[in-house]
Amino acid sequence: MGREVDAIQARFADGADIGRLQWEAPRLIFRGASRRVFEGEALKNLVADGGDLVLADGSRFTLGRIQAGRWVAAISNPPGRLDKLGVRPGLRVAVVNLADPDFAAELAGRVSSVNTFNELDILFFGADSSDELARIPDLVPKLAPRGALWIVSLKGKLLRVKDVEVMAAAKAHGLVDNKVCAFSDTRTALRFTSRL
């Protein structure tokens, strides 16, 4: 969901530079002679001006007329968590072993709860131990042929299972990983689908 462009010209109050510009919500990162990170207030009131993306402090990044407008739109309207996770109205979505009231409320605002636990388009599964990962073979048959299993685990200092353990457990049951997403401040999510 991010954006990235190499070898762009940038102008700052302290001089010009050439480097890579990357948007990964909620931060805009420039890597040139020095690394600069813009977030929060620095990204308010940005505009596209003559092919430049212009920040509130006057920093300018030359992207071209069309791309500058697209970057302004992307930064001004960052995708929400459900967008990043691929949850769209009308999909059959279920949650297993994941107690997160905020996520449950978000989900209820976008999709209807399912009455039958099969042919799921998306299944969110909380797994923070090898015992929980051992439940994966029971969950795979619940997915639609092109359905996705998101395995949501604690991260950082709270981490109990490593990403490599999650990937190995899923791959052992015919799944391939194809996306990672920050689920919350304390959790990360890995998406798996069946090999087709």
For each residue, the residues with C-beta under 8 A, 3 or more apart:
1: 25 79 83 84
2: 22 23 24 25
3: 22 23 70 71 74
4: 20 21 22 23
5: 8 20 21 63 67
6: 20
7: 18 19 20
8: 5 18 19 20 21 61 62 63
9: 16 17 18 61 62
10: 16 17 18 19 21 30 32 59 60 61 62
11: 15 16 17 59 60
12: 15 16 17 36 58 59
13: 57 58 59
14:
15: 11 12
16: 9 10 11 12
17: 9 10 11 12 30 32 33 34
18: 7 8 9 10 32
19: 7 8 10 30 31 32 33
20: 4 5 6 7 8 30 31 32
21: 4 5 8 10 28 29 30 53 61 63
22: 2 3 4 28 29 30 31
23: 2 3 4 27 28 29 71 74 75
24: 2 27 29
25: 1 2 75 78 79
26: 39 40 43 78
27: 23 24 37 38 39
28: 21 22 23 37 38 39 42 43 55 75
29: 21 22 23 24 35 36 37 38
30: 10 17 19 20 21 22 35 36 37 38 61
31: 19 20 22 35
32: 10 17 18 19 20 35 36
33: 17 19
34: 17
35: 29 30 31 32
36: 12 29 30 32 59
37: 27 28 29 30
38: 27 28 29 30 42 43 55 59
39: 26 27 28 42 43
40: 26 43 44
41: 44 56
42: 28 38 39 55 56 57
43: 26 28 38 39 40 46 55 56 75
44: 40 41 56
45: 56
46: 43 53 54 55 56 72 75 76
47: 54 72
48: 51 52 53 54 65 68 69 71 72
49: 52 54 60 68
50: 65
51: 48 62 63 64 65 68
52: 48 49 60 61 62 63 68
53: 21 46 48 60 61 63 68 71 72
54: 46 47 48 49 58 59 60
55: 28 38 42 43 46 58 59 60
56: 41 42 43 44 45 46
57: 13 42
58: 12 13 54 55
59: 10 11 12 13 36 38 54 55
60: 10 11 49 52 53 54 55
61: 8 9 10 21 30 52 53 68 71
62: 8 9 10 51 52
63: 5 8 21 51 52 53 67 68 71
64: 51 67 68
65: 48 50 51 68 69
66: 69 70
67: 5 63 64 70 71
68: 48 49 51 52 53 61 63 64 65 71 72
69: 48 65 66 72 73
70: 3 66 67 73 74
71: 3 23 48 53 61 63 67 68 74 75
72: 46 47 48 53 68 69 75 76
73: 69 70 76 77
74: 3 23 70 71 77 78
75: 23 25 28 43 46 71 72 78
76: 46 72 73
77: 73 74
78: 25 26 74 75
79: 1 25 83 84
80: 83 84 106
81: 84 85 103 106 181 183 184
82: 85 87 106 107 110
83: 1 79 80 86 87
84: 1 79 80 81 181
85: 81 82 122 124 150 181 183 189 191
86: 83 122 148 191
87: 82 83 91 93 107 110 111 122
88: 91 110 111
89: 110 111
90: 111
91: 87 88 111 121 122
92: 111 114 119 120 121 122 144
93: 87 107 111 114 120 121 122 123 124
94: 114 117 120 122 123 124 142
95: 98 103 104 107 123 124 125
96: 123 124 125 126 139
97: 125 126 127 132 135
98: 95 103 124 125 126 152
99: 126
100: 103 104 184 187
101: 104 105
102: 105 106 184
103: 81 95 98 100 106 107 124 183 184
104: 95 100 101 107 108
105: 101 102 108 109
106: 80 81 82 102 103 109 110
107: 82 87 93 95 103 104 110 111
108: 104 105 111 113
109: 105 106
110: 82 87 88 89 106 107
111: 87 88 89 90 91 92 93 107 108
112:
113: 108
114: 92 93 94 117 120
115:
116: 119
117: 94 114 120 142
118: 141 142
119: 92 116 142 143 144 147
120: 92 93 94 114 117 123 142 143 144 147
121: 91 92 93 144 146 147 148
122: 85 86 87 91 92 93 94 147 148 150
123: 93 94 95 96 120 139 142 143 147 148 149 150
124: 85 93 94 95 96 98 103 150 152 189
125: 95 96 97 98 132 135 136 139 149 150 151 152
126: 96 97 98 99 132 152 153
127: 97 132 133 135 136 151 152 153 161 166 169
128: 132 153 154 160 161
129: 132 133 160 161
130: 133 134 161 165 169
131: 134 135
132: 97 125 126 127 128 129 135
133: 127 129 130 136 151 161 165 166 169
134: 130 131 137 169
135: 97 125 127 131 132 138 139
136: 125 127 133 139 140 149 151 169 170 172 173 175
137: 134 140 173
138: 135 141 142
139: 96 123 125 135 136 142 143 149
140: 136 137 143 149 173 174 175 194
141: 118 138
142: 94 117 118 119 120 123 138 139 147
143: 119 120 123 139 140 147 148 149 194
144: 92 119 120 121 147
145: 194 196
146: 121 193 194 196
147: 119 120 121 122 123 142 143 144 193 194
148: 86 121 122 123 143 191 192 193
149: 123 125 136 139 140 143 170 175 191 192 193
150: 85 122 123 124 125 181 189 190 191 192
151: 125 127 133 136 166 170 189 190 192
152: 98 124 125 126 127 183 187 188 189
153: 126 127 128 159 160 161 163 166 187 188 189 190
154: 128 158 159 160 161 186 187
155: 158 159 186 187 188
156: 159 186
157:
158: 154 155 186
159: 153 154 155 156 162
160: 128 129 153 154
161: 127 128 129 130 133 153 154 165 166
162: 159 165 166
163: 153 166 167 180 188 190
164: 167 168
165: 130 133 161 162 168 169
166: 127 133 151 153 161 162 163 169 170 190
167: 163 164 170 171 177 190
168: 164 165 171 172
169: 127 130 133 134 136 165 166 172 173
170: 136 149 151 166 167 173 175 177 190 192
171: 167 168 174 175 176 177
172: 136 168 169
173: 136 137 140 169 170
174: 140 171 194 195
175: 136 140 149 170 171 192 193 194 195
176: 171 192 193 194 195
177: 167 170 171 180 190 191 192
178: 191 192 193
179: 190 191
180: 163 177 188 189 190 191
181: 81 84 85 150 188 189 191
182: 188 189
183: 81 85 103 152 187 188 189
184: 81 100 102 103 187
185:
186: 154 155 156 158
187: 100 152 153 154 155 183 184
188: 152 153 155 163 180 181 182 183
189: 85 124 150 151 152 153 180 181 182 183
190: 150 151 153 163 166 167 170 177 179 180
191: 85 86 148 149 150 177 178 179 180 181
192: 148 149 150 151 170 175 176 177 178
193: 146 147 148 149 175 176 178 196
194: 140 143 145 146 147 174 175 176
195: 174 175 176
196: 145 146 193
